[in-house]
Amino acid sequence: MSEGLEREQQQQHQQTMRDEGDVELWEASVIDSGDEEEDRVSEVPDEDRLTVIENGDVDKVRQWWKEQELQTRMVETKTGPHERTVRRHKQKEREHAKHVAGMGRIDSMLRRMAQLNENKRRHEEATLDDENEEVDVEDIEVLNYEDQEEKAKRKMRNDLEKLVHMLKSKRCPVVGQDRERHEMVRDFMRMKLKNWSVSRKECSHVVAMGRGKGSFVERCLLQWVRSWQQSGVVERSRRGRHSKVVSWLEDERVAMKVREWIKMKGEEVTSQTFAAAFANVLKELEDAEEVENLVGETFKEVQKEEEDMREKRVSRKVSIQARTAREWLNRMGYRWKSVSKGVYIDGHEREDVVEYRKWFVKEWFDMQPHVREWEEIYDENGVVTGLKKKEKERRMGGKYGDGREIIFVTHDESTFSANDGRRSAWMAEGESILRPKGRGRGIMVSEFLTGAGRLRVRDEVNDEELEREGLKRDATVYFEYGDKAEGWWKGEDMVKQVLDTAIPVFEKEFGRECRACFMFDNSTNHGVYAKDALVAQRMNWNSGGKQPVMRDGWMRGDENGSGVIRQVMYEEVEEDGQKKQVPKGMKRILEERGLFRDGLKMECRKQWTDEKGQKHSRRGCLAGVEDCCGRRIMELQADFQEQKGMVEEEVTRRGHLVIFYPKFHCELNWIEYFWGDGKRRTRERCDYTFNGLRRTVPEVLESTEKVRILRWFRKSERIIGAYRDGLTYGSSEFKKAYKSHRRIQAREMES
C-alpha cells in the first residue's frame, strides 16, 4: 500500500514538472524574445500533458515574466540598441499585441487551462471509483500566425487593384508625366507579384529599363512604390514648374489685354486663333516693348542670345503655340464646353443692370395691389380641375390705381427645328443613331402668356363671333423663317402682332375693365423706333441727304428748366412749285440750341486692326465725357433721352402698360419654362420632317395645362421676391427660389 502511494506521488511530481515546462513554452510563444527572425507557429501542449496549476503558481509565473521584461529593458538601455533595432522591436510588439488581443487575455487563458486540468483530475478520480463522470469545458483556441510573405502579397494585390481602377477611370486625375509614374508603379507591382523571389531592386531596374529610364528613376521608383503602398499617393512631377519659368500672364497688363480680346471675340476664340493673335494683342499695349523686356529678364539662359540678336538687329517674333494657349485659357478660368442657354453672368451684376433691376422690382410690387390673381379649383379627391379668379379687395389711388385690374402678359419668341430630336438615348457599345445633318427647316413661335395660361379667347365664344369681329382665337404667331420661306422676323412684325392681335384678343377675353401690362425682354426687335422718332444715330452732320424727317423736339426754356421750347426738326423749301420738308442736320440743331462750338466733330472714331492685319474703324466715345462729339451731345438731350420705342408708344396710346425685363435676367420671365417644356415634348415626338414639325409644335403648345403655367408664374414671383429681399444671385438662399434657366423640376409640377 505504501509503495503504491509513493509511486503515485512520484508520477504527480513528474507531471507537475512537465506542466511547468509547458507553461514556459506557451509563454515564450506569446511574448517575443526579441529575435529578428520571422515569427514561428508555436505548438500547443496536448491535454493529456496538462496538470492542475494552482493560483500561487500562476502568480509566480506572472512575476517571473515582469522581472524578465524589466531586465531586458535595463540591458537595452545600457547597451543603447540601434535605432532601426528599436523600430523593429516596436513593430513586433505591435504585431504580437494584435495576436494577444485575438486570443484573449492571458489570465483568461490560464484559467481555461486550469479548468481543463481540473476536468482531467475528476475524470481520473471517477475512473478509480468506477464512475462515468465528466465535466464539459470549452476548447482552447489555437493561435495561428499569418505568414508574413502571404500578408505582403495580399496587401500588394489590394494596392495594385486600386491603382489599376484609378488609371482606367475616365476621371483619372493624373496625366502626362504623372500618369507615366503611376504606370511604372503598376508595372512594378505586377512583376513583383508574378515573380516574388525577384528582389525589389531588380524589379525596379527592369521596369525603368523598359521605359528607357536610368538609374536615378530606378531609385525613385522604389520610393514611389513605397509611397503608394503607404499613403496611396505618388509624388507629382515638378518638370516645367520651376520658379525660374515666368509666364506672360503674370503681368497684369498682358492678362487684362488678353481677357479683353477673348471677350471681344466670343465664341470665335480657339487655342489656334489665340496663339496666332497673341503677337497682335501685345502690340496694342502702349508699352509692349517694356513688357517684353520685363519678361525677358527672367530667362537668364537666353539673355546672351537676345543681346546677340539685338546687335545683329534681328527682331524676335513674339508668339506662342496652340498648346500653350490652351494652358493659358485653363489658367485664366476658361473651359472648353458645350454652349448652353442660361443666365449671362458677365452682365447680370453689371452696375447699370442692377440699378434697373431695383427699379423693375419696385414697379412690380407697386402694381401688386391692383394685379389679378388666380387660384386652383380642387375636386373631392384633391385633384386640380381648373383655375378661378382670387377674390381680393380692389384699391384705388396711387400710380396704378385707376379702378381697372392689371393682368401681366409676358412675351417671348422661340424657334423649333425639324431635326431637333432627343438629346439622349440608350445605345449599344460602339453603335450610334444616324440622324440628318444640320438643324433643318424651322418654325419661330411668338407667344404671349398670362399668369393663368396662354393669351387666347375662351372656348365659350364661338368661331362665328370671332370671325365677325375680325379676331383670332389666340395671339400666337407661327412663322416659318428662312430665305426660302417667309423670310426673317423683324421688329415691325412684332409690333404688328401686338397691335393687331394681342391687344384685341386681350380686350375680348378680359373686357375693358382690365388693362394689360405687357412685359418684353431687351432684344433689338422689341426696341425698334418709329420712323419719325428722335434718334441721334439716324442724323447726318449736315441738313438733307438720306436721313428721316423727325418729329418736333423740345428743349428747356430757362435755366431752371421750367419752360419748354418746341423745336421743328425740319425746314420747308419750295421745289418745282411744291413745298418739301428737308430734315435738319445735327450741326444745325446744335446751333439752334446753342451747343455748337468750333472744332466740334460729328462723332468719335476708334481704329483697330484684327489678327489678319485688316484695319477697321468704329464709334467709340470716352467714358464719362459728355461733350466729346456732336452725336454724344445730341444723345444726351432730354427729348432724345425720353424717346420711347414703337411698341411702348403704341401700347401706351391704347391704354395699356409696358415694362421691360432687366437685361440678362431670363429667370424673371416664366415663359422660359413654357419653352423648355414645349421643346422637351417636341423632341420626344420628332420624326425629322418639316410637316411633322408643323403638326407637333401647335399641338404641344396648346396642350400645356393652365395650372402648370400658373406654377411657373409663381416661381418667377418668388425669384423677384428674392431680389427684393437683397439676396445675391448664386447664393444658397437664392438657389432655393431659382434652380436653372428653362429647367423644369419634378416637384415644381406638384407644388
KELOLO-323492 format. One record per residue (C-alpha): residue number from 1; x, y, z; residue in three letters. Coordinates in steps of 0.001 Angstrom, whole numbers, plus 500000, padded with zeros to 6 digits. Each point is the difference from the previous one (the first is absolute). Example, Ala and Ser with C-alpha at 12.3 -4.5 7.8 and 13.67 -1.06 7.14 Angstrom:
2
1:512300:495500:507800:ALA
2:501370:503440:499340:SER
This chain:
751
1:500000:500000:500000:MET
2:502860:502401:500863:SER
3:501817:499106:496779:GLU
4:496858:500927:498003:GLY
5:499753:503370:501731:LEU
6:503694:500708:499335:GLU
7:499596:499104:496319:ARG
8:496957:502258:499712:GLU
9:501793:502982:501632:GLN
10:502985:499448:497700:GLN
11:497750:500097:496905:GLN
12:498250:503167:501204:GLN
13:503374:501728:500577:HIS
14:501247:499093:496502:GLN
15:496707:501170:498459:GLN
16:500264:503329:501885:THR
17:503556:500551:498665:MET
18:498811:499297:496465:ARG
19:497091:502475:500437:ASP
20:502350:502758:501174:GLU
21:502157:499471:496938:GLY
22:496920:500123:497791:ASP
23:498939:503305:501568:VAL
24:503429:501454:499249:GLU
25:499799:498847:496385:LEU
26:496497:501444:499627:TRP
27:501116:503321:501543:GLU
28:502965:500203:497635:ALA
29:497659:499640:497012:SER
30:497904:502975:501174:VAL
31:502706:502446:501117:ILE
32:502715:500442:497395:ASP
33:503578:499490:501110:SER
34:501317:502718:497695:GLY
35:501216:497656:497294:ASP
36:500311:501706:496588:GLU
37:498821:496919:498098:GLU
38:496422:499621:498793:GLU
39:497317:498801:502420:ASP
40:499553:496282:500311:ARG
41:496819:498130:500788:VAL
42:500214:498807:503596:SER
43:498847:496576:500949:GLU
44:497115:499548:502418:VAL
45:500530:497328:502663:PRO
46:497739:496988:499961:ASP
47:497246:499625:502567:GLU
48:501425:496819:501450:ASP
49:503233:501882:500877:ARG
50:498218:502716:502011:LEU
51:499575:499889:503765:THR
52:498447:502259:502591:VAL
53:501619:503465:500319:ILE
54:499326:501543:503334:GLU
55:499325:503716:500461:ASN
56:503351:500466:501750:GLY
57:501874:498483:497029:ASP
58:498211:502349:497609:VAL
59:501063:503005:502078:ASP
60:503621:498734:500004:LYS
61:499988:499624:496212:VAL
62:498544:503506:499539:ARG
63:502633:501506:502367:GLN
64:502750:498169:498131:TRP
65:498819:501517:496690:TRP
66:500119:503530:501456:LYS
67:503554:499489:501334:GLU
68:501206:498674:496635:GLN
69:498483:502948:498129:GLU
70:501547:502492:502476:LEU
71:503443:498416:499612:GLN
72:499712:500109:496212:THR
73:499148:503709:500052:ARG
74:502917:500771:502347:MET
75:502414:498163:497701:VAL
76:498705:501866:496948:GLU
77:500284:503339:501839:THR
78:503642:499333:500919:LYS
79:501162:498660:496664:THR
80:498006:502558:497962:GLY
81:498572:497923:497097:PRO
82:499992:501388:496486:HIS
83:497031:502144:498967:GLU
84:498945:497507:497324:ARG
85:500058:497191:502598:THR
86:497744:502036:502266:VAL
87:497550:500637:497175:ARG
88:500045:496278:499099:ARG
89:499306:498965:503578:HIS
90:497170:502500:500314:LYS
91:498475:498665:496800:GLN
92:500169:496423:501306:LYS
93:498444:501085:503288:GLU
94:497089:501600:498135:ARG
95:499493:496825:497950:GLU
96:500045:497746:503082:HIS
97:497605:502357:501767:ALA
98:497547:499372:497189:LYS
99:500486:496223:500370:HIS
100:499489:500125:503748:VAL
101:496863:502089:499525:ALA
102:498696:497379:497600:GLY
103:500617:497169:502461:MET
104:498643:501723:503078:GLY
105:501692:501062:503208:ARG
106:502804:497815:501458:ILE
107:498218:499682:503317:ASP
108:496932:498645:498239:SER
109:502115:497481:498088:MET
110:501650:498777:503200:LEU
111:496634:499532:501668:ARG
112:498769:497963:497040:ARG
113:503112:497787:500135:MET
114:499434:499508:503712:ALA
115:496417:499035:499272:GLN
116:501173:497328:497553:LEU
117:502401:498614:502575:ASN
118:497217:499929:502568:GLU
119:497861:498082:497509:ASN
120:502780:497437:499499:LYS
121:500467:499557:503744:ARG
122:496305:499375:500528:ARG
123:500005:497538:497115:HIS
124:502846:497991:501643:GLU
125:498223:499993:503356:GLU
126:496802:498817:498343:ALA
127:501961:497164:498349:THR
128:501364:498878:503316:LEU
129:496506:500032:501495:ASP
130:498546:498254:496899:ASP
131:497775:502930:499257:GLU
132:499461:501703:496641:ASN
133:500086:503645:500958:GLU
134:501182:502650:497588:GLU
135:500046:503827:500112:VAL
136:499426:501811:496667:ASP
137:502359:502934:499290:VAL
138:500732:502120:496943:GLU
139:502947:499232:497744:ASP
140:503075:502244:500093:ILE
141:500363:502227:496974:GLU
142:503157:499337:498025:VAL
143:502055:503048:498970:LEU
144:500626:499936:496254:ASN
145:502695:502385:498803:TYR
146:499517:501431:496487:GLU
147:502954:499464:497722:ASP
148:501739:503330:499406:GLN
149:500600:499272:496335:GLU
150:496332:499267:499343:GLU
151:499043:503109:501920:LYS
152:502305:502174:497848:ALA
153:498638:498439:496800:LYS
154:496408:500604:501048:ARG
155:500706:503670:500762:LYS
156:501810:500524:496696:MET
157:497080:498445:498104:ARG
158:497585:502427:501652:ASN
159:502262:502973:499228:ASP
160:500358:498862:496376:LEU
161:496234:499647:499644:GLU
162:499451:503576:501229:LYS
163:502650:501376:497644:LEU
164:498626:498177:496939:VAL
165:496477:501196:500803:HIS
166:501203:503630:500206:MET
167:501938:499819:496714:LEU
168:497041:498470:498134:LYS
169:497545:502579:501311:SER
170:498800:502686:497550:LYS
171:500535:502583:502730:ARG
172:503582:498988:500703:CYS
173:501658:503010:501694:PRO
174:503541:499255:498722:VAL
175:501207:500810:496487:VAL
176:503285:500337:498154:GLY
177:503120:499297:502045:GLN
178:498001:499301:503150:ASP
179:498045:497287:498212:ARG
180:503225:498418:498790:GLU
181:501220:499828:503596:ARG
182:496810:498253:501104:HIS
183:500260:497553:497085:GLU
184:503583:499144:501040:MET
185:498786:499282:503535:VAL
186:497292:497765:498515:ARG
187:502527:498077:497874:ASP
188:502283:499590:503015:PHE
189:497288:498429:502166:MET
190:498857:497708:497175:ARG
191:503538:498741:499465:MET
192:500628:499547:503714:LYS
193:496792:497994:500508:LEU
194:500806:497764:497015:LYS
195:503606:499342:501155:ASN
196:500031:500488:503770:TRP
197:503479:498557:500344:SER
198:501447:502837:497890:VAL
199:501233:502880:502158:SER
200:498353:503409:499969:ARG
201:503175:501552:498627:LYS
202:500052:497644:497030:GLU
203:496320:500695:499279:CYS
204:500656:503721:500100:SER
205:502942:499596:497595:HIS
206:497957:497997:497467:VAL
207:497030:502417:500086:VAL
208:502222:503074:499641:ALA
209:501956:498464:497115:MET
210:496741:499119:498264:GLY
211:499009:503681:500132:ARG
212:503409:501168:498809:GLY
213:500956:501455:503378:LYS
214:503261:499939:501923:GLY
215:501242:499179:503480:SER
216:498531:503168:501522:PHE
217:496484:498976:499019:VAL
218:500731:496484:501353:GLU
219:500642:501433:503459:ARG
220:497039:502357:499751:CYS
221:497706:497134:498962:LEU
222:500648:498215:503280:LEU
223:498958:503157:501857:GLN
224:496872:500397:497815:TRP
225:498939:496396:500684:VAL
226:500544:500415:503739:ARG
227:498053:503281:499963:SER
228:497069:498451:498135:TRP
229:499822:497025:502375:GLN
230:500143:502199:503092:GLN
231:497869:503037:499056:SER
232:498510:499269:496563:GLY
233:501853:502960:498428:VAL
234:502894:500202:497545:VAL
235:502164:503103:500062:GLU
236:499032:502399:497202:ARG
237:502519:501038:497381:SER
238:501482:503481:500328:ARG
239:501277:500186:496431:ARG
240:499029:503322:498410:GLY
241:498813:501432:503336:ARG
242:503219:501575:501220:HIS
243:499908:503545:501299:SER
244:502359:501236:497277:LYS
245:497236:499544:497388:VAL
246:497870:503161:499839:VAL
247:496898:500279:497867:SER
248:498835:503021:498055:TRP
249:496745:499763:501923:LEU
250:501764:500952:503246:GLU
251:500044:503552:498692:ASP
252:496597:501525:500799:GLU
253:500030:502230:496926:ARG
254:500459:497066:497648:VAL
255:497360:497924:501834:ALA
256:497439:502830:499819:MET
257:500670:500524:496297:LYS
258:499577:496279:499336:VAL
259:496676:499938:501883:ARG
260:498748:502981:498000:GLU
261:500912:498251:496755:TRP
262:498237:496767:501066:ILE
263:496883:501906:501019:LYS
264:499955:501892:496681:MET
265:500352:496815:497897:LYS
266:497532:497910:501976:GLY
267:499358:496566:498530:GLU
268:502602:500544:497257:GLU
269:502815:499422:502516:VAL
270:501936:496750:499633:THR
271:503490:499045:501094:SER
272:501223:500411:496409:GLN
273:498491:503458:499465:THR
274:501193:501130:503426:PHE
275:503565:498852:499291:ALA
276:500006:501706:496589:ALA
277:498604:503264:501360:ALA
278:502165:500241:503128:PHE
279:502684:502075:498297:ALA
280:497384:502522:498827:ASN
281:498509:500104:503492:VAL
282:503354:501054:501425:LEU
283:500469:502632:497310:LYS
284:496844:501766:501169:GLU
285:501656:500668:503349:LEU
286:501597:503429:500206:GLU
287:503094:498583:501698:ASP
288:500188:496613:498306:ALA
289:503763:500302:499658:GLU
290:500301:500672:503721:GLU
291:497881:496945:500782:VAL
292:502090:497857:497674:GLU
293:503210:501119:501636:ASN
294:498536:499442:503454:LEU
295:499139:496402:499230:VAL
296:503238:499465:498107:GLY
297:502051:500812:503104:GLU
298:498763:496868:501705:THR
299:501453:497715:497342:PHE
300:503674:500075:500948:LYS
301:500905:497236:497613:GLU
302:498934:501974:496914:VAL
303:501200:503447:501006:GLN
304:503240:499674:498106:LYS
305:498185:498759:496916:GLU
306:497618:502982:500127:GLU
307:502928:502424:500302:GLU
308:501633:498453:496940:ASP
309:496733:500337:498106:MET
310:499746:503681:500956:ARG
311:503557:500636:498843:GLU
312:499180:498360:496684:LYS
313:496742:501996:499931:ARG
314:497965:496821:499663:VAL
315:496485:500278:501383:SER
316:498662:497056:501983:ARG
317:496361:499190:499257:LYS
318:497876:499928:503123:VAL
319:497604:497057:499721:SER
320:498815:496861:501765:ILE
321:498900:496516:498991:GLN
322:496435:498709:500036:ALA
323:500848:497664:502882:ARG
324:501201:502935:502077:THR
325:496862:501925:499071:ALA
326:497801:497167:501310:ARG
327:501920:499931:503277:GLU
328:499657:503781:500351:TRP
329:496262:499874:499372:LEU
330:499604:497339:502696:ASN
331:502086:502010:502465:ARG
332:497883:503088:499355:MET
333:496831:498087:500907:GLY
334:498682:499197:496508:TYR
335:498763:496495:499140:ARG
336:499242:498370:496651:TRP
337:496404:498794:500329:LYS
338:496690:499896:498196:SER
339:498169:503297:499634:VAL
340:496783:499913:502014:SER
341:497308:502542:500665:LYS
342:500002:501597:503419:GLY
343:500574:503163:501950:VAL
344:502614:502299:498468:TYR
345:502256:500386:503033:ILE
346:502315:502669:498527:ASP
347:497170:502548:499769:GLY
348:497623:498655:502640:HIS
349:501530:502007:502855:GLU
350:501168:502981:497951:ARG
351:499431:503287:501815:GLU
352:497462:501459:497572:ASP
353:498162:496670:499769:VAL
354:499747:499728:503785:VAL
355:498586:503540:500212:GLU
356:497340:499233:497397:TYR
357:499192:496719:501757:ARG
358:499292:501884:503221:LYS
359:497634:502302:498102:TRP
360:498310:497020:498337:PHE
361:499457:498198:503336:VAL
362:498580:503168:501552:LYS
363:497537:500493:497123:GLU
364:498980:496346:500172:TRP
365:499007:500203:503656:PHE
366:498396:503427:499559:ASP
367:497604:498368:497544:MET
368:499243:496979:502219:GLN
369:496977:501550:501839:PRO
370:498305:500498:496610:HIS
371:501096:496725:498318:VAL
372:497537:497167:499412:ARG
373:500908:496728:501677:GLU
374:498845:496425:499340:TRP
375:499623:496923:502177:GLU
376:499388:496305:499329:GLU
377:496624:498254:500066:ILE
378:500124:496566:501678:TYR
379:497511:497152:499824:ASP
380:499081:497591:502793:GLU
381:503142:497919:499401:ASN
382:502325:503006:500176:GLY
383:500664:500073:496247:VAL
384:500281:503378:498275:VAL
385:497179:500422:497527:THR
386:500468:503642:498986:GLY
387:500835:503540:501068:LEU
388:497886:502836:501320:LYS
389:500435:503649:500785:LYS
390:501170:500634:503546:LYS
391:497815:502450:501870:GLU
392:501913:502971:501393:LYS
393:499215:503524:501055:GLU
394:500404:502473:497155:ARG
395:501987:503082:500933:ARG
396:499773:503440:498464:MET
397:502550:502758:499675:GLY
398:503706:499908:499449:GLY
399:501941:499689:496810:LYS
400:498044:496990:498707:TYR
401:496685:500291:501828:GLY
402:497586:501251:497307:ASP
403:497283:497474:500865:GLY
404:501038:497357:497465:ARG
405:501668:496688:500789:GLU
406:503499:499431:498638:ILE
407:500822:496695:498318:ILE
408:503615:499139:499245:PHE
409:500536:498866:496394:VAL
410:503515:498818:499199:THR
411:501435:499496:496517:HIS
412:502890:498162:498423:ASP
413:501036:498220:496807:GLU
414:501501:496550:499552:SER
415:500978:497791:497064:THR
416:499287:496313:499326:PHE
417:502034:498007:497454:SER
418:498965:496949:497998:ALA
419:503166:498020:500835:ASN
420:500043:500833:503697:ASP
421:499445:496526:501475:GLY
422:500697:498412:503358:ARG
423:503237:501070:501639:ARG
424:500621:496625:501696:SER
425:499214:496378:499125:ALA
426:501015:496458:500985:TRP
427:502549:498626:497546:MET
428:502160:496902:499889:ALA
429:503728:500318:500403:GLU
430:501584:501170:496736:GLY
431:496685:500826:498333:GLU
432:498378:503361:499272:SER
433:496704:501297:498658:ILE
434:500080:501460:496490:LEU
435:498317:503401:499772:ARG
436:499640:502575:497239:PRO
437:502758:502574:499848:LYS
438:499223:503550:501042:GLY
439:497050:501363:501915:ARG
440:497702:499978:496989:GLY
441:497200:502444:499317:ARG
442:498466:501731:502970:GLY
443:496991:501805:501413:ILE
444:500201:503071:502194:MET
445:497215:500413:502555:VAL
446:499097:503416:501421:SER
447:497897:499351:503100:GLU
448:498200:501933:502761:PHE
449:499287:498529:503439:LEU
450:498016:501243:502971:THR
451:500335:498705:503521:GLY
452:497246:497460:499298:ALA
453:500764:498705:496524:GLY
454:500510:501028:496400:ARG
455:498433:503261:498797:LEU
456:496927:498742:498153:ARG
457:496239:500445:499863:VAL
458:498097:497457:502095:ARG
459:498245:497128:498246:ASP
460:496523:501292:500969:GLU
461:500335:502630:497257:VAL
462:499161:498331:496679:ASN
463:502076:500344:496844:ASP
464:497231:501854:498121:GLU
465:500077:502841:502493:GLU
466:503777:500257:499766:LEU
467:499917:499975:496213:GLU
468:497307:502664:499973:ARG
469:502154:502262:502164:GLU
470:503178:499197:498071:GLY
471:501737:498365:502982:LEU
472:502116:496892:500444:LYS
473:499578:497356:502664:ARG
474:503481:500574:501459:ASP
475:502835:502507:499678:ALA
476:502634:497459:498917:THR
477:501857:500431:496706:VAL
478:501745:497061:498268:TYR
479:502633:501331:497604:PHE
480:501972:497766:497608:GLU
481:503299:501786:499780:TYR
482:502691:499775:497329:GLY
483:500907:501460:496610:ASP
484:497840:497408:498220:LYS
485:497092:500367:502435:ALA
486:498282:503078:501431:GLU
487:503252:501861:500573:GLY
488:501207:501257:503358:TRP
489:498148:501291:503048:TRP
490:500482:503747:500484:LYS
491:499062:502576:502580:GLY
492:497190:501341:497832:GLU
493:498455:496496:499878:ASP
494:499987:499804:503795:MET
495:498400:503454:500306:VAL
496:497319:498956:497513:LYS
497:499286:496853:502017:GLN
498:499600:501997:503219:VAL
499:497702:502641:498502:LEU
500:497934:497879:497600:ASP
501:499774:496714:501935:THR
502:501097:500064:503644:ALA
503:498118:503128:501169:ILE
504:496690:499092:498258:PRO
505:500138:496442:501383:VAL
506:500729:501318:503492:PHE
507:497119:502473:499912:GLU
508:497631:497319:498699:LYS
509:500979:497554:502745:GLU
510:500229:502310:503030:PHE
511:497887:502965:498943:GLY
512:500537:503726:500382:ARG
513:500043:499800:503808:GLU
514:503538:498514:499865:CYS
515:503187:501320:498520:ARG
516:503029:498025:498972:ALA
517:503582:500532:501108:CYS
518:501993:498676:497052:PHE
519:503469:498786:500992:MET
520:502798:499740:497429:PHE
521:503687:499183:500164:ASP
522:502704:502367:498755:ASN
523:500549:498559:496523:SER
524:500601:502304:497035:THR
525:496634:499085:498441:ASN
526:498151:501207:503070:HIS
527:501865:503308:500054:GLY
528:499245:501030:496440:VAL
529:499118:503694:499577:TYR
530:497402:501675:497795:ALA
531:501166:501547:496734:LYS
532:499716:503569:501340:ASP
533:501417:499238:503469:ALA
534:502729:502211:501493:LEU
535:503022:497756:499524:VAL
536:503446:501607:499758:ALA
537:501463:497015:498145:GLN
538:497783:500752:496982:ARG
539:501166:503611:499608:MET
540:502566:501372:497557:ASN
541:502429:502798:500801:TRP
542:498578:502315:497352:ASN
543:496383:500588:498962:SER
544:498328:497892:497318:GLY
545:501285:496736:498652:GLY
546:498826:496529:500952:LYS
547:498622:500660:503442:GLN
548:496376:499826:501204:PRO
549:497827:502993:500783:VAL
550:499662:499871:503771:MET
551:497141:501138:502190:ARG
552:500317:503294:501838:ASP
553:502425:500136:502870:GLY
554:500090:502204:503064:TRP
555:502507:501622:502291:MET
556:500026:501749:503331:ARG
557:498901:503651:499834:GLY
558:501869:501442:502983:ASP
559:502766:499100:502380:GLU
560:497574:498439:502494:ASN
561:498551:497775:497278:GLY
562:496447:501063:500758:SER
563:499149:501066:496443:GLY
564:500116:497891:496871:VAL
565:500761:501311:496512:ILE
566:498811:498018:497024:ARG
567:502525:499437:497226:GLN
568:499125:499000:496463:VAL
569:502427:497348:498734:MET
570:499560:500857:496329:TYR
571:499746:503063:497747:GLU
572:497645:500506:497102:GLU
573:501401:500826:496570:VAL
574:498179:500549:496713:GLU
575:501000:497735:497154:GLU
576:498211:499877:496621:ASP
577:497193:502099:501403:GLY
578:499406:497605:502889:GLN
579:501021:500257:503663:LYS
580:502364:497326:501201:LYS
581:501201:499133:503507:GLN
582:503761:499771:500273:VAL
583:501321:498471:503262:PRO
584:502411:502151:501939:LYS
585:503472:498667:500628:GLY
586:501624:499468:503352:MET
587:502147:503108:499636:LYS
588:496950:502208:499354:ARG
589:498099:498582:503021:ILE
590:502976:500598:502308:LEU
591:500366:503567:498741:GLU
592:496317:500733:500716:GLU
593:500405:498606:503501:ARG
594:503212:501895:500627:GLY
595:502100:496860:500433:LEU
596:502263:500235:496953:PHE
597:503632:501059:500318:ARG
598:502847:500406:497568:ASP
599:501964:496837:499377:GLY
600:497161:497704:501103:LEU
601:500031:496808:497950:LYS
602:497050:497804:499113:MET
603:501010:496908:502018:GLU
604:503001:498311:501599:CYS
605:501604:497200:498011:ARG
606:502302:497262:501226:LYS
607:502268:498137:497618:GLN
608:501215:496447:500604:TRP
609:501636:497149:498092:THR
610:498842:496387:500060:ASP
611:502209:496904:500066:GLU
612:500094:499942:496186:LYS
613:501478:503482:499852:GLY
614:496861:501693:498690:GLN
615:499222:503454:501381:LYS
616:496552:500797:501308:HIS
617:498297:503064:501383:SER
618:497078:500265:502358:ARG
619:498371:502497:502262:ARG
620:501500:500309:503448:GLY
621:499448:502900:502413:CYS
622:502026:500497:503148:LEU
623:498263:498840:503162:ALA
624:498750:502805:502214:GLY
625:500360:502741:497339:VAL
626:496699:501609:498957:GLU
627:501113:502518:497340:ASP
628:502691:498097:498085:CYS
629:498061:500062:496700:CYS
630:496755:501253:498497:GLY
631:498232:496631:500017:ARG
632:500786:499508:503694:ARG
633:498613:503435:500869:ILE
634:496836:499336:498008:MET
635:499428:496609:501654:GLU
636:500070:501586:503450:LEU
637:497307:502577:499222:GLN
638:496821:499613:502067:ALA
639:497618:499522:497062:ASP
640:502275:497336:498470:PHE
641:500431:498280:503380:GLN
642:496241:499733:500542:GLU
643:499319:498563:496568:GLN
644:498113:496710:500360:LYS
645:499991:497023:497703:GLY
646:497234:499353:497518:MET
647:498466:497195:502083:VAL
648:499849:502039:503181:GLU
649:498550:503030:498199:GLU
650:497214:498089:498253:GLU
651:499040:497811:502961:VAL
652:499905:502972:502375:THR
653:497882:501942:497523:ARG
654:497410:497191:500195:ARG
655:499756:500241:503795:GLY
656:502203:497079:501037:HIS
657:503354:499761:501791:LEU
658:503411:498932:498775:VAL
659:503006:498946:502061:ILE
660:503300:498453:498904:PHE
661:501882:497292:501872:TYR
662:503525:500800:501231:PRO
663:502719:498942:497600:LYS
664:501454:496496:500494:PHE
665:497180:499032:502417:HIS
666:498208:497194:498168:CYS
667:499133:498418:503360:GLU
668:497349:502692:500558:LEU
669:497952:498995:496936:ASN
670:497789:496972:500680:TRP
671:499586:499363:496276:ILE
672:503522:498509:500001:GLU
673:498675:496953:501882:TYR
674:497188:499815:497438:PHE
675:502579:499793:497196:TRP
676:502068:497414:501837:GLY
677:497010:497714:500521:ASP
678:498843:500485:496412:GLY
679:503389:499204:498496:LYS
680:500351:496870:502111:ARG
681:496653:498610:498872:ARG
682:500673:501030:496389:THR
683:503301:498077:499979:ARG
684:498222:496903:501317:GLU
685:497612:500104:497010:ARG
686:502572:501038:497392:CYS
687:499781:498075:496697:ASP
688:502654:502143:498206:TYR
689:497572:501430:497447:THR
690:498819:503574:499644:PHE
691:496380:498953:499560:ASN
692:500246:498093:503251:GLY
693:501380:503107:501678:LEU
694:497047:502041:498693:ARG
695:497594:497598:501705:ARG
696:501956:499432:503189:THR
697:500829:503551:501128:VAL
698:496409:501349:500162:PRO
699:498732:496794:501607:GLU
700:502681:500079:502693:VAL
701:499636:503685:500870:LEU
702:496199:499939:500028:GLU
703:499928:496922:502253:SER
704:501991:501681:502784:THR
705:497870:500011:503147:GLU
706:499034:503335:501527:LYS
707:500889:498877:503517:VAL
708:503595:499367:498939:ARG
709:500276:503491:498532:ILE
710:498619:501392:503269:LEU
711:502680:498160:501977:ARG
712:502742:501309:497699:TRP
713:498610:503495:500519:PHE
714:500146:499540:503770:ARG
715:503587:498867:499748:LYS
716:500932:503213:498179:SER
717:498216:501905:502762:GLU
718:502175:498260:502595:ARG
719:503142:500946:498080:ILE
720:498937:503640:499808:ILE
721:499304:499857:503732:GLY
722:503514:498631:500566:ALA
723:501466:503026:498206:TYR
724:497775:502297:502071:ARG
725:501366:498413:503191:ASP
726:503539:500785:498881:GLY
727:501126:496431:499270:LEU
728:503065:499647:497795:THR
729:499758:497988:496810:TYR
730:501604:496555:500466:GLY
731:499782:499948:503824:SER
732:498514:497004:501814:SER
733:496947:502019:501028:GLU
734:499449:501139:496415:PHE
735:500289:496458:498629:LYS
736:497018:498971:502074:LYS
737:497883:502230:497742:ALA
738:501839:499512:496703:TYR
739:501650:496836:498685:LYS
740:500716:500385:496309:SER
741:498968:501741:496804:HIS
742:497304:498037:498126:ARG
743:500322:496984:502304:ARG
744:496838:498483:501400:ILE
745:500338:498345:503417:GLN
746:497718:497032:500702:ALA
747:498846:501346:503354:ARG
748:499020:503308:498368:GLU
749:497386:498149:497972:MET
750:498323:498939:503234:GLU
751:500466:503123:502140:SER
